[in-house]
Structures are given as structure tokens and as C-alpha cells.
Amino acid sequence: QPAPQAQVPQEPTAPQEPAPPDQPQAPAPEEKKPPLKQLERDLKKGLKGLFGR
């Protein structure tokens, strides 16, 4: 006798909500991307934070 799944409403499974309105905007256009130099600086900062301790 299979257990009815409707009897487990306590599980915090997320209901099928519609995607947030800003979801289709995920791929940022080229203009909004930060310049490569800034990305490099952030990367080096992150590496220093990781290995500099």
C-alpha cells in the first residue's frame, strides 16, 4: 500500500512559483560588465585574502 504523498504537507518544498520578473535579465549586456582590469584587481584581492592569511 503506497503512502499517499498528500499527507506530507510539513516538508518545506517550494511551490511552483512563477519566475521572478528579473530572471530573464540574468545575462547582463556587454556594457554593464565591469572592465577587465577591475575584474583582475578583484581576483587578486580575493587571492590575497585566501592565501595571505
C-alpha positions in Angstrom: 0.0 0.0 0.0 1.8 3.2 -1.2 1.9 6.1 1.2 -0.2 9.0 -0.1 2.1 11.9 -0.8 -0.7 14.4 0.0 -0.3 13.5 3.7 3.2 15.2 4.0 2.5 18.9 3.9 5.1 19.6 6.6 8.0 19.4 4.1 9.2 22.9 3.1 9.1 22.1 -0.6 8.9 25.3 -2.5 5.7 25.5 -4.5 5.9 26.1 -8.3 6.0 29.9 -8.2 6.4 31.9 -11.3 9.9 33.0 -12.0 10.8 36.4 -10.6 10.5 39.3 -13.1 14.2 40.0 -13.2 15.1 36.4 -14.2 15.2 37.0 -18.0 17.7 39.8 -17.3 20.3 37.5 -15.9 22.7 37.6 -18.9 23.9 41.2 -18.4 24.6 43.1 -21.6 28.2 43.8 -22.6 28.0 47.4 -21.4 27.1 46.6 -17.9 30.0 44.2 -17.3 32.9 45.7 -15.2 36.1 46.4 -17.1 38.6 43.5 -17.2 41.1 45.5 -15.1 38.6 45.8 -12.3 37.9 42.1 -12.5 41.6 41.3 -12.4 42.0 43.6 -9.3 39.1 41.9 -7.6 40.6 38.5 -8.4 44.0 39.4 -7.0 42.3 40.9 -3.9 40.4 37.6 -3.5 43.6 35.5 -3.9 45.4 37.7 -1.4 42.5 37.2 1.0 42.6 33.5 0.5 46.4 32.9 0.7 47.6 36.0 2.5 46.3 34.8 5.9 
